[in-house]
Amino acid sequence: MNRYQHWLLAILSAILLFLSFPTLNLFPFAWIALVPLFVALTRTTNWKSAFWVGYLTGFLFFAGLLPAIALLYPYANIFATMVGYLLLVGYTGLYFAVFAALMKFVRVNSGILFPIACACIWTALEWVRSWMITGFPWGSVGYSQWNNLLGIQVASIIGVHGISFVIVLFNAGIATVICNWHEWRRELRAVVLPLILMIFCFSYGALQLRNAEPVNRDADANTENLNVALIPGNIPQLQKWNINQFPKILQRYINLTNQANREHPDLIVWPETVIRSEALTGKWPTYYHRFSQMLRDTATPILLGTANRGKTDDAIGKFSKTNDKRGEPLFNRVLSISPDGKIHADYAKIHLVPFGEYVPLEHLLPDFIPDFIMFEPFAHGKSVNLLPVFIVKDKTDIENRVHANVTEGTELFKPPKTPLSEGVMNPSRPSNEQIDVGVSICFESVFPDEFRRSVQKGARVMGIFTNDAWFDGTAFPELHLSMAPFRAVENRIAVFRCANGGFTCIVDKYGRITTPLVTPDTTQETLVASVPLSPTEHRQTIYTRHGDWFPVLCTIICVGWFGSLFVIRRQRQNS
């Protein structure tokens, strides 16, 4: 047993870390999960053996966390999905291995230096993983705490990577005492700083939550709210792919929208890539007529996801055979459409999923690989755009104006005679109010430094539009959900989440899920609820203003530290 002790400890760390993540969510385990790994590293003889011990922990942890990649075989070749899964697990496990190898240059009996070194190196590597090769932040230790509301409030200062720092620091402090048990009184100093930081984080969280309104309390009269109707639809992915199913899918969304509209929402939200662009442009007149009729009947603005080519038109129903956009790049977009059919703005997804939405480094790959990918790749969006939504205050007036803008007996909208946004520009008609909504499409919501840019530009509420139906029956939809509370806390902004095949809900600025979760397994099919709006002139958080300053600082410390060690060692060799 002594011979294999370090391997067993590495496996134990992987298991404990896995248990702290969805779907088990035993988040307290994260605070001790890495202790066995750190103890195991003291049993290794050199950096090479430490590398493989760390790699075992990382490989097993990510193998348990990411099997959804292998289970994508209904939509792709089973061989391709298994190879992709193994490559991804093998790649992400390398970060654990590099961490373990670097820790062999720090003595475990160095007091508080060992925990600080552990936390800085770990945080720096997590941050590098979040952007290296387009970025893959799934499995960052901080995300294990998404249900720990007291512990995550400090993310408004240091972000999710800062939460990882505190957790790893605490683990390393415990490991230091265990490894130096014969001098435990002297080594207790190694747990003093971790305890102080942990107490600070929880105290800060308690202070923040003390000022928060109870979740089940009615909307505060002093807080401006947006009443949204989230229509996830929850269409299985194989049905979404089948063009023959589109009439049925569209009618489902229309029926659910009309049902939700009875509760008089300010805004209707459909999820990512919910409607084909041909139904919006009028190329398919029958389906365009159904959609435009729904807009007139509800008299409510809508945000929805679609995939369209080139530049978005200024209104729906603009299809013309002389305006063929074939050859133009395809974008994954969210549109803001008013009841009269005007498209006020669009946002095109910037951070695409590699090999799912585009082929990275296509020009460097063998010719057969791009041909093997069974989809038309999306183009990257170029800028962060807020989507203005004009909230209808007097729906009777708006309904009259919408119908006045429509040609009697035809299916297409005329150019609006009276824009529905007029009330914003003309104080004499305060029938509408403009709300700027920030948008994050699916994969983008896992990148905190990108998510904050919409808040920086003045978004008063953030929306996550996603299609998680690809991963039905796996832990991935909940893993994806677990990141939304962090985005809300980091920026102190409410987030609504509309997910086809995943978790639809509203998260307040404290990271609390304030509504029932709507999923493919619930009887509730829509969600109509109030979302608190940030004040027009609200104070931005430290994280919103400065982003990932904390992991960058950890990285600078690590580079300086190991650079100094390298220089000192070279000088000793030359002397």
C-alpha positions as CSV (number, residue, x, y, z in Angstrom):
1,M,0.0,0.0,0.0
2,N,2.9,2.4,0.8
3,R,4.2,1.9,-2.8
4,Y,0.9,3.0,-4.3
5,Q,-0.1,5.5,-1.6
6,H,0.4,8.6,-3.7
7,W,-1.6,7.2,-6.6
8,L,-4.5,6.3,-4.3
9,L,-4.4,9.8,-2.8
10,A,-4.5,11.3,-6.3
11,I,-7.6,9.2,-7.1
12,L,-9.3,10.3,-3.9
13,S,-8.8,13.9,-4.7
14,A,-10.4,13.4,-8.1
15,I,-13.4,11.7,-6.5
16,L,-13.9,14.4,-3.9
17,L,-13.6,17.2,-6.4
18,F,-16.1,15.5,-8.7
19,L,-18.6,15.1,-5.9
20,S,-18.5,18.9,-5.2
21,F,-19.8,19.7,-8.8
22,P,-23.2,19.1,-10.4
23,T,-25.2,17.0,-10.3
24,L,-24.3,15.9,-6.8
25,N,-23.3,19.5,-5.7
26,L,-21.7,18.5,-2.4
27,F,-19.8,21.8,-2.4
28,P,-18.2,21.5,1.1
29,F,-16.1,18.7,-0.3
30,A,-14.2,21.2,-2.5
31,W,-12.7,22.7,0.7
32,I,-10.9,19.4,1.4
33,A,-10.8,17.8,-2.0
34,L,-7.3,18.8,-2.9
35,V,-5.7,17.8,0.4
36,P,-5.0,14.2,-0.7
37,L,-3.4,15.5,-3.9
38,F,-1.1,17.9,-2.0
39,V,-0.1,15.1,0.4
40,A,0.5,12.8,-2.5
41,L,2.9,15.3,-4.0
42,T,5.1,15.1,-0.9
43,R,5.4,11.3,-1.5
44,T,6.8,11.8,-5.1
45,T,10.6,11.9,-5.7
46,N,10.9,14.5,-8.4
47,W,8.9,16.8,-10.7
48,K,8.4,14.1,-13.3
49,S,6.6,11.7,-10.9
50,A,4.7,14.7,-9.5
51,F,3.6,15.5,-13.0
52,W,2.0,12.1,-13.5
53,V,0.3,12.1,-10.1
54,G,-1.2,15.4,-10.9
55,Y,-2.2,14.2,-14.3
56,L,-4.0,11.2,-12.9
57,T,-6.1,13.5,-10.6
58,G,-6.9,15.9,-13.5
59,F,-7.7,13.2,-16.0
60,L,-10.0,11.3,-13.7
61,F,-11.8,14.5,-12.5
62,F,-12.5,15.8,-16.1
63,A,-13.3,12.3,-17.3
64,G,-16.1,12.3,-14.7
65,L,-17.1,15.9,-15.4
66,L,-17.2,15.8,-19.2
67,P,-18.8,12.5,-20.5
68,A,-21.5,14.6,-22.2
69,I,-19.0,15.2,-25.0
70,A,-18.8,11.5,-25.7
71,L,-22.6,11.2,-25.5
72,L,-23.0,13.6,-28.5
73,Y,-23.0,10.6,-30.8
74,P,-26.7,11.0,-31.8
75,Y,-25.6,14.1,-33.6
76,A,-22.2,12.9,-34.8
77,N,-20.1,9.9,-35.5
78,I,-19.5,7.9,-32.2
79,F,-15.8,7.6,-33.1
80,A,-15.5,11.4,-33.5
81,T,-17.2,12.1,-30.2
82,M,-15.1,9.6,-28.3
83,V,-11.9,10.9,-29.7
84,G,-13.0,14.5,-28.9
85,Y,-13.9,13.5,-25.4
86,L,-10.5,11.8,-24.8
87,L,-8.6,14.6,-26.3
88,L,-10.4,17.2,-24.2
89,V,-10.0,15.2,-21.0
90,G,-6.4,14.6,-21.8
91,Y,-5.8,18.3,-22.5
92,T,-7.6,19.7,-19.4
93,G,-5.8,17.1,-17.2
94,L,-2.5,18.7,-18.2
95,Y,-3.2,21.8,-16.1
96,F,-3.3,19.6,-13.0
97,A,-0.1,17.9,-14.1
98,V,1.8,21.2,-14.7
99,F,0.6,22.5,-11.3
100,A,1.9,19.3,-9.6
101,A,5.2,19.5,-11.4
102,L,5.7,23.2,-10.4
103,M,4.8,22.5,-6.8
104,K,7.9,20.2,-6.5
105,F,10.0,23.4,-6.5
106,V,8.2,24.6,-3.2
107,R,9.0,22.9,0.1
108,V,5.9,21.7,2.0
109,N,7.6,22.7,5.3
110,S,8.0,26.3,4.2
111,G,5.2,27.5,6.4
112,I,2.7,29.9,4.8
113,L,4.7,30.0,1.6
114,F,3.5,26.6,0.5
115,P,-0.3,27.4,0.7
116,I,0.3,30.8,-1.0
117,A,2.4,29.1,-3.8
118,C,-0.3,26.5,-4.3
119,A,-3.1,29.1,-4.5
120,C,-1.2,31.4,-6.9
121,I,-0.1,28.7,-9.3
122,W,-3.5,27.0,-9.3
123,T,-5.3,30.3,-9.9
124,A,-2.9,31.3,-12.7
125,L,-3.3,28.0,-14.5
126,E,-7.1,28.1,-14.2
127,W,-7.1,31.6,-15.7
128,V,-4.8,30.5,-18.5
129,R,-7.1,27.5,-19.3
130,S,-10.0,29.9,-19.5
131,W,-8.5,31.6,-22.6
132,M,-5.8,29.3,-24.0
133,I,-6.8,27.6,-27.3
134,T,-10.1,29.6,-27.3
135,G,-10.6,28.8,-23.6
136,F,-12.3,26.0,-21.6
137,P,-13.2,27.2,-18.1
138,W,-15.4,24.3,-17.2
139,G,-14.3,22.6,-13.9
140,S,-12.8,25.7,-12.3
141,V,-12.8,24.9,-8.6
142,G,-14.7,28.1,-7.8
143,Y,-17.8,27.0,-9.7
144,S,-18.3,24.2,-7.2
145,Q,-19.6,26.9,-4.8
146,W,-22.5,28.1,-6.9
147,N,-25.0,27.0,-4.2
148,N,-22.8,28.5,-1.5
149,L,-24.4,32.0,-1.5
150,L,-22.3,33.2,1.5
151,G,-19.1,32.1,-0.1
152,I,-19.5,33.6,-3.6
153,Q,-20.5,37.2,-2.9
154,V,-16.8,38.2,-2.9
155,A,-16.8,37.4,-6.6
156,S,-17.9,41.0,-7.2
157,I,-14.3,41.9,-6.3
158,I,-12.1,39.0,-7.3
159,G,-14.3,37.0,-9.7
160,V,-14.7,33.2,-9.8
161,H,-11.0,32.6,-10.0
162,G,-10.6,34.5,-6.7
163,I,-13.0,32.0,-5.1
164,S,-10.7,29.2,-6.5
165,F,-7.8,30.9,-4.9
166,V,-9.4,30.9,-1.4
167,I,-10.4,27.2,-1.7
168,V,-7.0,26.0,-2.8
169,L,-5.3,28.1,-0.1
170,F,-7.5,26.5,2.5
171,N,-6.7,23.0,1.1
172,A,-3.0,23.7,1.0
173,G,-3.0,25.0,4.6
174,I,-4.6,21.8,5.9
175,A,-2.1,19.7,3.8
176,T,0.8,21.6,5.3
177,V,-0.2,20.8,8.8
178,I,-0.8,17.1,7.9
179,C,2.5,16.7,6.2
180,N,4.4,18.3,9.2
181,W,2.3,16.7,11.9
182,H,5.4,16.2,14.1
183,E,5.8,20.0,14.2
184,W,2.1,20.8,14.0
185,R,2.3,23.7,16.5
186,R,4.9,25.5,14.3
187,E,3.0,24.7,11.1
188,L,-0.3,26.0,12.4
189,R,0.8,29.4,11.0
190,A,0.1,27.9,7.6
191,V,-3.7,27.8,8.3
192,V,-3.9,31.2,9.9
193,L,-4.1,33.2,6.6
194,P,-6.4,30.7,4.9
195,L,-8.8,30.9,7.9
196,I,-8.7,34.6,7.9
197,L,-9.5,34.9,4.2
198,M,-12.3,32.3,4.5
199,I,-13.8,34.1,7.4
200,F,-13.5,37.4,5.5
201,C,-15.3,35.9,2.4
202,F,-18.1,34.5,4.4
203,S,-18.5,37.6,6.5
204,Y,-18.5,39.8,3.4
205,G,-21.2,37.5,1.9
206,A,-23.3,37.7,5.1
207,L,-23.1,41.5,5.0
208,Q,-24.1,41.6,1.3
209,L,-27.0,39.2,1.8
210,R,-28.2,41.0,4.9
211,N,-29.1,44.0,2.6
212,A,-30.8,41.7,0.1
213,E,-34.6,41.5,-0.2
214,P,-36.1,38.1,0.6
215,V,-36.5,36.0,-2.5
216,N,-40.2,35.3,-2.0
217,R,-41.1,38.9,-1.4
218,D,-43.2,40.8,-3.9
219,A,-41.4,43.2,-6.2
220,D,-40.1,46.3,-4.3
221,A,-42.0,49.4,-5.3
222,N,-38.8,51.4,-5.2
223,T,-37.1,49.0,-7.6
224,E,-37.7,49.2,-11.3
225,N,-38.6,45.8,-12.8
226,L,-39.0,44.2,-16.1
227,N,-41.7,41.6,-16.4
228,V,-40.4,38.9,-18.8
229,A,-42.0,35.9,-20.4
230,L,-39.4,33.2,-21.0
231,I,-40.5,30.6,-23.6
232,P,-37.9,27.8,-23.6
233,G,-39.9,25.4,-25.8
234,N,-37.7,22.5,-24.8
235,I,-37.5,21.0,-28.3
236,P,-35.2,17.9,-28.6
237,Q,-32.2,18.6,-30.8
238,L,-33.0,15.9,-33.4
239,Q,-36.3,17.6,-34.0
240,K,-34.7,21.0,-34.3
241,W,-32.4,19.6,-37.0
242,N,-35.3,18.2,-38.9
243,I,-36.6,20.9,-41.3
244,N,-39.9,19.1,-41.6
245,Q,-40.5,19.6,-37.9
246,F,-40.2,23.4,-38.2
247,P,-44.0,24.1,-38.6
248,K,-44.8,22.1,-35.5
249,I,-42.0,23.8,-33.5
250,L,-43.0,27.3,-34.6
251,Q,-46.6,26.7,-33.7
252,R,-45.5,25.4,-30.3
253,Y,-43.6,28.6,-29.5
254,I,-46.5,30.7,-30.8
255,N,-49.0,28.8,-28.6
256,L,-46.8,29.0,-25.5
257,T,-46.2,32.7,-26.2
258,N,-49.9,33.5,-26.5
259,Q,-50.5,31.5,-23.3
260,A,-47.8,33.5,-21.4
261,N,-49.0,36.8,-22.8
262,R,-52.2,36.5,-20.7
263,E,-50.0,37.6,-17.8
264,H,-49.2,40.8,-19.6
265,P,-45.4,40.6,-19.7
266,D,-43.2,43.6,-20.8
267,L,-41.0,41.4,-22.9
268,I,-41.1,38.0,-24.6
269,V,-38.0,35.9,-24.8
270,W,-37.3,32.9,-27.1
271,P,-34.0,31.0,-26.8
272,E,-30.9,30.6,-29.0
273,T,-31.5,29.7,-32.7
274,V,-35.2,29.2,-32.1
275,I,-36.5,30.3,-35.4
276,R,-35.3,30.0,-39.0
277,S,-34.5,33.2,-40.7
278,E,-36.7,32.3,-43.7
279,A,-39.7,32.7,-41.4
280,L,-38.6,36.2,-40.4
281,T,-37.7,37.5,-43.9
282,G,-40.9,36.3,-45.6
283,K,-39.1,33.8,-47.8
284,W,-41.5,31.3,-46.2
285,P,-44.7,33.4,-46.3
286,T,-46.9,31.0,-44.4
287,Y,-44.7,30.8,-41.4
288,Y,-43.9,34.5,-41.6
289,H,-47.6,35.2,-41.5
290,R,-48.0,33.1,-38.3
291,F,-45.1,34.9,-36.6
292,S,-46.2,38.4,-37.6
293,Q,-49.8,37.6,-36.5
294,M,-48.4,36.6,-33.1
295,L,-46.5,39.9,-32.8
296,R,-49.7,41.8,-33.6
297,D,-51.8,39.8,-31.2
298,T,-49.4,40.1,-28.3
299,A,-48.4,43.7,-28.9
300,T,-45.2,42.9,-27.0
301,P,-41.6,43.3,-28.0
302,I,-39.6,40.1,-28.4
303,L,-36.0,39.0,-28.1
304,L,-35.2,35.8,-30.0
305,G,-32.4,33.7,-31.4
306,T,-31.9,33.0,-35.0
307,A,-29.2,32.3,-37.6
308,N,-29.1,34.7,-40.5
309,R,-26.6,35.9,-43.1
310,G,-24.9,39.1,-43.7
311,K,-26.3,42.3,-42.3
312,T,-29.6,42.1,-40.5
313,D,-32.5,44.0,-42.1
314,D,-34.2,46.9,-40.3
315,A,-37.5,45.1,-40.2
316,I,-38.9,41.6,-40.7
317,G,-40.7,40.7,-43.9
318,K,-38.0,42.2,-46.1
319,F,-37.4,39.2,-48.4
320,S,-36.8,39.9,-52.0
321,K,-35.6,37.6,-54.7
322,T,-33.3,40.4,-55.9
323,N,-31.7,40.5,-52.5
324,D,-30.2,37.0,-52.2
325,K,-27.7,36.8,-49.4
326,R,-26.2,33.4,-50.4
327,G,-22.4,33.6,-50.0
328,E,-22.7,36.0,-47.1
329,P,-21.3,34.8,-43.7
330,L,-23.7,33.0,-41.3
331,F,-24.1,34.5,-37.8
332,N,-25.7,33.1,-34.6
333,R,-27.7,36.1,-33.5
334,V,-30.3,37.5,-31.1
335,L,-32.7,40.1,-32.5
336,S,-34.8,42.8,-30.7
337,I,-38.1,43.0,-32.6
338,S,-41.0,45.3,-31.8
339,P,-44.7,44.5,-32.3
340,D,-44.7,46.4,-35.6
341,G,-42.0,44.2,-37.0
342,K,-39.1,46.7,-36.7
343,I,-35.7,45.1,-35.8
344,H,-34.2,47.6,-33.4
345,A,-30.8,45.9,-33.0
346,D,-29.0,42.6,-33.2
347,Y,-26.2,40.9,-31.4
348,A,-24.0,38.3,-33.2
349,K,-22.3,35.7,-31.1
350,I,-18.6,36.5,-30.7
351,H,-17.1,33.5,-28.9
352,L,-18.1,30.5,-30.9
353,V,-17.8,26.8,-29.8
354,P,-14.8,25.2,-31.5
355,F,-15.7,22.3,-33.8
356,G,-19.3,22.9,-32.9
357,E,-19.9,26.3,-34.5
358,Y,-16.6,26.8,-36.4
359,V,-13.4,25.0,-37.2
360,P,-10.4,26.7,-35.5
361,L,-7.1,27.0,-37.4
362,E,-8.9,25.6,-40.4
363,H,-6.1,26.6,-42.8
364,L,-3.6,24.6,-40.7
365,L,-5.7,21.4,-40.6
366,P,-5.6,18.5,-43.1
367,D,-8.1,19.1,-45.9
368,F,-10.2,16.1,-44.9
369,I,-11.0,17.5,-41.4
370,P,-13.0,20.5,-42.4
371,D,-14.9,18.3,-44.9
372,F,-15.6,15.9,-42.1
373,I,-17.4,18.5,-40.0
374,M,-21.1,18.1,-40.7
375,F,-22.3,21.7,-40.4
376,E,-22.0,25.1,-41.9
377,P,-19.7,27.2,-39.7
378,F,-20.8,30.4,-38.1
379,A,-18.8,33.7,-38.5
380,H,-17.6,35.5,-35.4
381,G,-19.5,38.6,-34.3
382,K,-17.4,41.7,-34.2
383,S,-18.8,43.9,-31.4
384,V,-20.7,43.8,-28.1
385,N,-24.1,45.3,-28.9
386,L,-26.8,46.1,-26.4
387,L,-30.4,45.3,-27.5
388,P,-32.8,48.1,-26.9
389,V,-36.3,47.0,-25.8
390,F,-39.2,49.5,-25.9
391,I,-41.5,48.6,-23.1
392,V,-45.2,49.1,-23.9
393,K,-47.0,51.1,-21.2
394,D,-50.3,51.4,-23.0
395,K,-50.9,48.2,-25.0
396,T,-54.3,49.4,-26.3
397,D,-52.5,52.4,-28.0
398,I,-49.8,50.1,-29.3
399,E,-52.2,47.6,-30.7
400,N,-53.9,50.4,-32.7
401,R,-50.6,51.7,-34.0
402,V,-49.4,48.2,-34.9
403,H,-52.6,47.4,-36.9
404,A,-52.3,50.8,-38.5
405,N,-48.8,49.9,-39.7
406,V,-50.0,46.7,-41.4
407,T,-51.4,46.3,-44.9
408,E,-55.0,45.0,-44.7
409,G,-55.3,41.5,-46.3
410,T,-51.5,41.0,-46.8
411,E,-49.0,39.0,-44.9
412,L,-46.1,41.6,-44.8
413,F,-45.6,44.6,-42.7
414,K,-45.5,48.0,-44.3
415,P,-42.7,50.3,-43.2
416,P,-44.0,51.7,-39.9
417,K,-45.9,54.9,-40.1
418,T,-45.4,55.6,-36.4
419,P,-42.3,53.9,-34.9
420,L,-43.1,52.3,-31.6
421,S,-39.9,53.9,-30.2
422,E,-41.3,57.4,-30.7
423,G,-42.4,57.7,-27.1
424,V,-38.7,57.5,-26.1
425,M,-37.7,60.5,-28.3
426,N,-40.9,62.5,-27.8
427,P,-41.6,63.3,-24.1
428,S,-45.2,64.2,-25.0
429,R,-45.8,60.5,-25.7
430,P,-44.3,58.6,-22.8
431,S,-46.0,55.4,-23.8
432,N,-42.7,53.5,-24.1
433,E,-39.5,53.2,-22.2
434,Q,-36.2,52.0,-23.6
435,I,-34.4,49.3,-21.6
436,D,-31.0,48.2,-22.8
437,V,-30.5,44.4,-22.5
438,G,-27.1,42.7,-22.6
439,V,-26.9,39.4,-24.4
440,S,-24.8,36.3,-23.9
441,I,-25.4,33.4,-26.2
442,C,-24.8,29.9,-24.8
443,F,-21.0,29.3,-24.6
444,E,-20.3,33.0,-24.1
445,S,-21.8,32.9,-20.6
446,V,-18.9,30.8,-19.3
447,F,-16.4,33.6,-19.9
448,P,-16.7,36.2,-17.1
449,D,-14.3,38.7,-18.7
450,E,-16.5,38.8,-21.8
451,F,-19.8,38.8,-20.0
452,R,-18.9,41.9,-18.1
453,R,-18.4,44.0,-21.3
454,S,-22.2,44.4,-21.8
455,V,-22.6,45.6,-18.2
456,Q,-19.7,48.0,-18.8
457,K,-21.6,49.4,-21.8
458,G,-24.7,50.1,-19.7
459,A,-26.9,47.0,-19.8
460,R,-29.6,47.2,-17.1
461,V,-30.3,43.4,-17.2
462,M,-28.5,40.5,-18.8
463,G,-30.0,37.7,-20.8
464,I,-28.5,34.2,-21.4
465,F,-29.9,32.6,-24.6
466,T,-28.9,29.0,-25.0
467,N,-29.7,25.7,-26.5
468,D,-28.7,22.9,-24.1
469,A,-30.7,20.2,-25.8
470,W,-27.5,18.8,-27.2
471,F,-26.7,17.5,-23.7
472,D,-30.1,16.2,-22.6
473,G,-29.7,13.6,-19.9
474,T,-26.2,14.6,-18.8
475,A,-24.8,17.0,-16.1
476,F,-23.8,19.6,-18.7
477,P,-27.1,21.7,-18.5
478,E,-26.7,22.0,-14.8
479,L,-22.9,22.7,-15.1
480,H,-23.9,25.5,-17.5
481,L,-26.5,26.8,-15.1
482,S,-24.0,26.9,-12.3
483,M,-22.1,29.6,-14.0
484,A,-25.0,32.1,-14.2
485,P,-25.0,32.9,-10.4
486,F,-21.3,33.9,-10.7
487,R,-22.0,36.2,-13.7
488,A,-24.8,37.9,-11.7
489,V,-22.7,38.3,-8.6
490,E,-19.5,39.5,-10.4
491,N,-21.5,42.3,-12.0
492,R,-24.3,42.8,-9.4
493,I,-26.8,42.5,-12.2
494,A,-29.9,40.4,-12.6
495,V,-29.8,37.7,-15.2
496,F,-32.7,35.9,-17.0
497,R,-31.9,32.6,-18.6
498,C,-33.9,31.1,-21.5
499,A,-32.7,27.6,-22.3
500,N,-34.1,25.2,-24.8
501,G,-33.5,21.8,-23.3
502,G,-31.8,23.2,-20.2
503,F,-32.6,25.3,-17.1
504,T,-34.8,28.4,-17.6
505,C,-34.9,30.7,-14.6
506,I,-34.1,34.2,-13.2
507,V,-31.0,34.9,-11.1
508,D,-30.9,38.0,-9.0
509,K,-27.7,40.1,-8.4
510,Y,-26.8,38.1,-5.4
511,G,-26.7,34.8,-7.4
512,R,-30.0,33.6,-6.0
513,I,-32.3,31.7,-8.3
514,T,-35.6,33.5,-7.6
515,T,-38.0,31.5,-9.7
516,P,-38.9,27.8,-10.2
517,L,-36.6,26.0,-12.7
518,V,-38.3,25.2,-16.0
519,T,-36.8,22.2,-17.6
520,P,-37.9,19.5,-20.2
521,D,-39.0,17.4,-17.2
522,T,-41.2,20.0,-15.4
523,T,-44.9,20.4,-16.0
524,Q,-44.5,24.2,-16.2
525,E,-43.6,25.1,-19.8
526,T,-43.2,28.9,-19.5
527,L,-41.9,31.4,-17.0
528,V,-43.3,34.8,-16.4
529,A,-41.6,36.8,-13.7
530,S,-40.2,40.2,-12.7
531,V,-36.5,40.9,-13.2
532,P,-35.0,43.8,-11.2
533,L,-33.3,46.4,-13.4
534,S,-30.1,48.0,-12.5
535,P,-30.4,51.8,-12.0
536,T,-29.4,53.8,-15.0
537,E,-26.5,55.3,-13.1
538,H,-25.4,52.5,-10.8
539,R,-22.0,51.9,-9.4
540,Q,-20.1,49.2,-11.3
541,T,-18.4,46.5,-9.2
542,I,-14.6,46.2,-9.1
543,Y,-14.9,43.1,-11.2
544,T,-17.0,44.8,-13.9
545,R,-14.5,47.7,-14.1
546,H,-11.3,45.7,-14.0
547,G,-12.2,42.1,-15.0
548,D,-9.7,39.3,-14.2
549,W,-7.2,41.5,-12.3
550,F,-6.8,39.0,-9.5
551,P,-5.7,35.9,-11.6
552,V,-3.5,38.2,-13.7
553,L,-1.8,39.3,-10.4
554,C,-1.4,35.7,-9.5
555,T,0.2,35.0,-12.9
556,I,2.6,37.9,-12.6
557,I,3.6,36.6,-9.1
558,C,4.2,33.1,-10.4
559,V,6.2,34.3,-13.5
560,G,8.3,36.6,-11.3
561,W,8.8,33.8,-8.7
562,F,9.9,31.1,-11.0
563,G,11.9,33.5,-13.1
564,S,13.8,34.5,-10.0
565,L,14.4,30.8,-9.1
566,F,15.7,30.2,-12.6
567,V,18.1,33.1,-12.5
568,I,19.4,32.2,-9.0
569,R,19.9,28.6,-10.1
570,R,21.9,29.6,-13.2
571,Q,24.0,32.0,-11.2
572,R,24.9,29.1,-8.7
573,Q,25.8,26.8,-11.6
574,N,28.1,29.5,-13.1
575,S,29.8,30.3,-9.8
